[in-house]
Amino acid sequence: MGLSAPASVCSSLGWKSSSLCLQLGASTHLTAFSVSSTTKCPQKKASLTCSSSSSSSDPLLVKAARGDPVSRPPAWMMRQAGRYMAVYRKLAEKYPSFRERSETTDLIVEISLQPWEAFRPDGVIIFSDILTPLPAFGVAFDIEDVRGPVIQSPITSEEGLKTLHPIDLEKLHFVGESLKILRREVGANAAVLGFVGAPWTIATYIVEGGSTSTYTTIKSMCHTAPHVLRALLSHLTQAIADYIVFQVDAGAHCIQIFDSWGGQLPPAMWESWSKPYIEEIVSSVRKRCPETPLVLYINGNGGLLERMKGTGVDVIGLDWTVDMADGRKRLGSGISVQGNVDPAYLFSPLPTLTEEIQRVVRSAGPRGHILNLGHGVLQRTPEEAVKHFFEVARSLNYDTFLQTQPQKELVA
């Protein structure tokens, strides 16, 4: 695969060797931020800013995210790299540890590029996890086969807050290295996407000690220890903002913020316990990376759309339970949307999948829409269906497609 960057000793070796060059030549950025008074780690004083800028040569996805005119909807899929792909399963047999796969530069790049090489989506998202940055600010975790993520020392008290420290971005060098390589590999042909978890969602794991179906511990903390929870959320907010800028500086065109478990909160509680921290992240990133589009996705966001818009992000990701036409109506034309084909449609006959893609695109309209699923790709999804999804997206042209009526309407 050709590299778009100027020739150099590192690039001529290919991406599997270039990670070493990045380690030898990369500059690191450490940033200072306020932490709880109980935190004893010394502050590291340096600024972190990104080098992104708007350009007419920006990838299609970036233009759509900003609401610029485009000829067709750009498309990518959440979890587009993963277990549904045979090449991924084969690699996972050789490297069974998820932490190793998601924290080793060469493996991250290889996995991230698997769907790019197979399907040519308009966005290539880095293979990582929303919990990946936790050890970089003092929270150790592991991932077990059955239980999933496990945090041995949950933070539920002021004493627990003492383990936190400013994010050490040197410990996330593999993320920066991978993004740099991905940016070179895809060139101007696709957008490179980074992502983070929102403070509330990350806090659910830190407080609950891992995954949960009830969220009782963290929800009760909102009332029994609000000062502890707010201190934790504030710390996460600064760390995540710096992590976003770090990713943009490394090459990410666009960043998605996953507030995956924000939908577990009643709207009024989300307004108090999640939204303010996302707003702060957006404001902080805007000052340092004003041209970088930010996407916000919440699973189960039907009751939160208008509130999500108030965070200041550029794009709202709709899950599949929200009708795209209704979502557009509620959000208005001043913000872009992403989504929202039900992932289960990828198990349907291909003509049925085609009809649903076309319905979603029609409902979203010709400006400010990124075609995606309403959730991540499901396990055992047929690769043929994923390929078809992207082929249909590439075949659409707003100038002709939106002038025709759906076949069902013509019959009627």
Disulfide bonds with the S-S distance in Angstrom:
Cys10-Cys21 2.42
Cys50-Cys289 2.18
